[in-house]
Amino acid sequence: MTGPSSGSSGRGSGSRVDLDSEQMGRDLVALVLTVVELLRQLMERQAIRRVEQGDLSDEQVEEIGTTLMLLDQRMKELCDQHGVRPEDLNLDLGPLGTLLPRD
């Protein structure tokens, strides 16, 4: 009796490991996309500051705007590709709040 039940429990735990590794993969993708989104938001804020300072040419302002729009679009595409909602991209830092500001 121990032989067959050990074999079936081995297969069952193997399936469970596969499911867990799929979830771990999704969690890893969400974490990476969260870090990318944080960097995108930081770049956007820095670009806005530079534009508001007025030390950029009209061409540079246009280029920054286009780049930020393309980055935002690409982030949405990546989220769609990996089945992650943009509102899921955040980390709860406990008493410090969340990593990304909530709109």
C-alpha positions as CSV (number, residue, x, y, z in Angstrom):
1,M,0.0,0.0,0.0
2,T,2.8,2.5,0.7
3,G,4.2,2.0,-2.9
4,P,1.1,3.2,-4.9
5,S,0.1,5.9,-2.5
6,S,3.6,7.3,-2.4
7,G,3.6,7.3,-6.2
8,S,0.3,9.1,-6.5
9,S,1.2,11.6,-3.8
10,G,4.5,12.3,-5.6
11,R,2.5,13.1,-8.8
12,G,0.1,15.3,-6.8
13,S,2.9,17.3,-5.2
14,G,4.6,17.6,-8.6
15,S,1.4,19.2,-10.0
16,R,1.2,21.4,-7.1
17,V,4.8,22.6,-7.6
18,D,4.0,23.3,-11.3
19,L,1.0,25.5,-10.2
20,D,3.1,27.2,-7.6
21,S,5.9,27.9,-10.1
22,E,3.3,29.4,-12.5
23,Q,2.1,31.7,-9.7
24,M,5.6,32.6,-8.8
25,G,6.2,33.5,-12.5
26,R,3.2,35.8,-12.5
27,D,4.3,37.3,-9.2
28,L,7.8,37.9,-10.5
29,V,6.5,39.6,-13.7
30,A,4.3,41.8,-11.5
31,L,7.2,42.7,-9.4
32,V,9.4,43.5,-12.3
33,L,6.7,45.6,-14.0
34,T,6.1,47.4,-10.6
35,V,9.8,48.4,-10.5
36,V,9.7,49.5,-14.2
37,E,6.5,51.5,-13.5
38,L,8.3,53.2,-10.5
39,L,11.2,54.2,-12.7
40,R,8.8,55.4,-15.4
41,Q,7.0,57.6,-12.9
42,L,10.2,59.0,-11.5
43,M,11.4,59.8,-15.0
44,E,8.1,61.5,-15.8
45,R,8.3,63.7,-12.6
46,Q,11.9,64.7,-13.4
47,A,10.9,65.6,-17.0
48,I,8.0,67.7,-15.8
49,R,10.4,69.5,-13.4
50,R,12.8,70.3,-16.2
51,V,10.0,71.5,-18.5
52,E,8.7,73.7,-15.7
53,Q,12.1,75.2,-15.1
54,G,12.1,76.4,-18.7
55,D,15.6,75.4,-19.5
56,L,14.6,73.1,-22.4
57,S,14.1,74.0,-26.1
58,D,10.7,73.4,-27.7
59,E,12.2,70.5,-29.5
60,Q,13.4,68.9,-26.3
61,V,10.0,69.4,-24.6
62,E,8.3,67.7,-27.6
63,E,10.8,64.8,-27.5
64,I,10.2,64.3,-23.8
65,G,6.5,64.3,-24.3
66,T,6.6,61.8,-27.1
67,T,9.0,59.5,-25.1
68,L,6.8,59.6,-22.0
69,M,3.7,58.8,-24.1
70,L,5.5,55.8,-25.7
71,L,6.7,54.6,-22.3
72,D,3.2,54.7,-21.0
73,Q,1.9,52.9,-24.0
74,R,4.6,50.2,-23.7
75,M,3.8,49.7,-20.0
76,K,0.2,49.1,-20.9
77,E,1.2,46.6,-23.6
78,L,3.5,44.7,-21.2
79,C,0.7,44.5,-18.6
80,D,-1.7,43.2,-21.2
81,Q,0.8,40.6,-22.5
82,H,1.4,39.2,-19.0
83,G,-2.2,39.5,-17.7
84,V,-1.4,42.1,-15.1
85,R,-3.6,45.0,-14.4
86,P,-1.9,48.4,-14.1
87,E,-3.7,48.9,-10.7
88,D,-2.0,45.7,-9.5
89,L,1.4,47.2,-9.9
90,N,2.3,48.3,-6.4
91,L,3.9,47.0,-3.3
92,D,2.4,47.5,0.2
93,L,5.2,48.8,2.4
94,G,3.2,48.4,5.6
95,P,3.2,51.5,7.8
96,L,5.0,53.4,5.0
97,G,2.1,53.0,2.7
98,T,2.5,51.9,-0.9
99,L,5.5,52.1,-3.2
100,L,3.6,53.8,-6.0
101,P,1.2,56.7,-5.2
102,R,-2.4,55.8,-5.6
103,D,-4.3,58.1,-7.9
